[in-house]
Each structure stands twice: as C-alpha cells, then as structure tokens.
Amino acid sequence: MRPIVCAMRGGEASRRTQERAIALAKEQKSELIFLYIADPSFVGPVSEALAVALTDELTWLGRSLLWIAQARAQKQGLEAQMVVRHGAVWPTLEDYLRQVNASTLVIGSPRTGAPHTFIPEEIQRLAQAVRQATGAEVVVVK
C-alpha cells in the first residue's frame, strides 16, 4: 500500500487533521507519515545567523508537534512515522509526496482567517495543484 502523508503546521486545525489521517490509515490499512516542513521564509529577509536560529526553532517545534501526533496515533493502535523537512512548503511537500509515492495527502484548513494562514479558496487551489503534480489524492480537513 502507498502511504498516507499528513502535513502539519500546528494551529487549530491540527488535531482534526491528525484524527482524519489516523482514521484513513486505519480504514485503508496504510502506512501513516506525519510531516512537518520548517520554512522560515515567512518572516522575510533576515541575517544568516537569525535564519539558522529560526530554522532550529521551527525544527524543534515541528518535532514536538509530530511527537504529539504520533502519540495520538499510538493511542488508537496505529504506528506512524515522523518526518521533518526544510524548505519552501509547497515545493518541499510535492517533492516528498513523490519521493514516498504517497496515495493521499491530508492537510488542514483553518476555520478562521488568522494571520499567516491560507484562506479556504487558496487551500483548494493549492490542493488541486498538488493533485496534478503528484497524483496523490488530497483530503482537506476543515
């Protein structure tokens, strides 16, 4: 079976997104991979030293979020992998999906238009682009 990848960023949609990914993996008897992409570019141009420090902090945050997700899966009887990648979110995500030949990508869509989040229309547009680029089904959890 091809794996299911659950891309996480934290925030209010993460728990719902993780639960949906866990349910899909159990239903399809597929491997589940929780993925976090550390991308410090959201802060704009910074010194090299600050970029390194920011990437380290984002990596630490990502691992923490992934451990929580992995524990949720284990409580439901499912072993899941944790993966941290670095780079621009969407190209890195597409590369990873191709690398593991993922069947499905599960992503969250925030219910509110909080700063630095995508609006639902952008999420749907990006989901379609990922489908076309990778062949993976994309499940958007609201």
matplotlib code that plots the C-alpha trace (Angstrom):
import matplotlib.pyplot as plt

x = [0.0, 1.1, 1.4, -0.8, 1.0, -0.5, 1.2, 1.0, 1.8, 0.2, -2.7, -6.4, -6.9, -4.1, -6.0, -8.9, -6.4, -4.5, -7.6, -8.8, -5.4, -5.4, -8.9, -8.0, -4.8, -6.7, -9.5, -7.2, -4.6, -1.9, 1.3, 0.9, 3.5, 3.2, 5.2, 6.3, 8.1, 10.3, 10.2, 11.5, 10.8, 7.5, 9.5, 11.1, 14.8, 16.9, 20.6, 22.1, 22.6, 19.0, 17.8, 19.8, 18.4, 14.9, 15.2, 16.5, 13.5, 11.0, 12.6, 12.2, 8.6, 7.9, 9.3, 7.2, 4.0, 4.9, 5.5, 2.0, 0.5, 2.4, 1.2, -2.4, -2.0, -0.4, -3.4, -5.6, -3.4, -1.5, 2.2, 3.1, 6.3, 7.5, 9.4, 10.8, 11.9, 13.3, 12.4, 9.6, 6.4, 4.6, 7.6, 9.1, 5.7, 5.3, 8.9, 8.2, 4.9, 6.7, 9.6, 7.4, 4.8, 2.0, -1.5, -3.1, -2.2, -4.2, -4.0, -6.0, -7.8, -8.1, -11.7, -10.7, -8.6, -5.9, -2.8, -0.2, -2.7, -4.3, -7.9, -10.0, -10.0, -6.2, -6.1, -8.4, -6.3, -3.0, -4.6, -5.6, -2.0, -0.6, -3.0, -1.9, 1.8, 2.0, -1.1, -1.9, -5.5, -5.7, -8.1, -8.7, -10.0, -12.0]
y = [0.0, 3.5, 5.7, 8.5, 11.7, 14.1, 17.5, 19.6, 23.2, 23.4, 25.6, 24.9, 22.5, 20.1, 17.9, 17.4, 16.8, 14.2, 12.4, 12.3, 11.0, 8.3, 7.2, 7.0, 5.0, 2.5, 2.2, 1.7, -0.3, 2.1, 3.4, 6.9, 9.6, 12.8, 15.5, 19.0, 21.4, 24.0, 27.1, 30.3, 32.4, 33.7, 36.3, 37.8, 38.6, 38.0, 37.7, 34.2, 33.8, 34.5, 32.3, 29.4, 30.0, 30.3, 27.1, 25.3, 26.6, 25.6, 22.2, 21.8, 23.0, 20.6, 17.6, 18.5, 18.6, 15.3, 13.6, 14.6, 13.4, 10.1, 9.6, 10.2, 7.5, 5.1, 5.5, 4.4, 1.3, 2.8, 3.2, 6.4, 7.8, 11.4, 13.4, 16.9, 18.6, 22.0, 24.4, 26.2, 24.5, 23.6, 22.5, 20.6, 18.9, 17.9, 16.5, 14.5, 13.1, 12.0, 10.5, 8.3, 7.7, 8.8, 7.8, 10.6, 13.9, 15.1, 18.8, 21.1, 24.3, 26.8, 27.8, 31.4, 33.8, 34.1, 36.0, 33.9, 31.3, 30.4, 31.2, 28.2, 29.1, 29.2, 25.8, 24.3, 25.8, 24.5, 21.1, 20.9, 21.8, 19.1, 16.6, 17.4, 17.5, 14.3, 12.2, 12.0, 12.4, 15.5, 15.5, 19.0, 18.9, 21.9]
z = [0.0, -0.7, 2.4, 3.6, 4.4, 7.0, 6.6, 9.8, 10.7, 14.2, 14.9, 15.5, 12.6, 13.5, 15.9, 13.4, 10.6, 12.6, 13.6, 9.9, 8.8, 11.5, 10.6, 6.9, 7.6, 9.8, 7.2, 4.3, 6.3, 5.0, 6.5, 8.0, 7.9, 9.8, 8.0, 9.2, 6.9, 8.6, 6.4, 8.0, 4.9, 6.4, 8.4, 5.3, 4.8, 7.9, 8.6, 8.1, 11.9, 12.5, 9.7, 11.2, 14.7, 13.3, 11.4, 14.5, 16.5, 13.8, 13.6, 17.4, 17.2, 14.3, 16.2, 19.2, 17.1, 15.4, 18.7, 19.9, 16.6, 16.8, 20.4, 19.2, 16.5, 19.0, 21.4, 18.5, 17.8, 14.8, 14.4, 12.5, 11.2, 11.9, 9.2, 9.3, 6.1, 5.4, 2.6, 0.9, 2.0, -1.3, -3.4, -0.5, 0.1, -3.5, -3.6, -0.5, -1.8, -5.0, -3.0, -0.9, -3.7, -1.4, -2.2, -0.1, 1.4, 4.4, 5.2, 7.4, 6.5, 9.3, 10.2, 10.6, 8.5, 11.1, 10.1, 8.1, 7.2, 3.8, 3.1, 2.1, -1.6, -1.6, 0.1, -2.5, -5.3, -3.8, -3.2, -6.9, -7.9, -5.6, -7.1, -10.6, -9.7, -7.7, -8.4, -4.7, -3.5, -1.3, 1.7, 3.1, 6.7, 7.8]

ax = plt.figure().add_subplot(projection="3d")
ax.plot(x, y, z, "-o")
ax.set_aspect("equal")
plt.show()
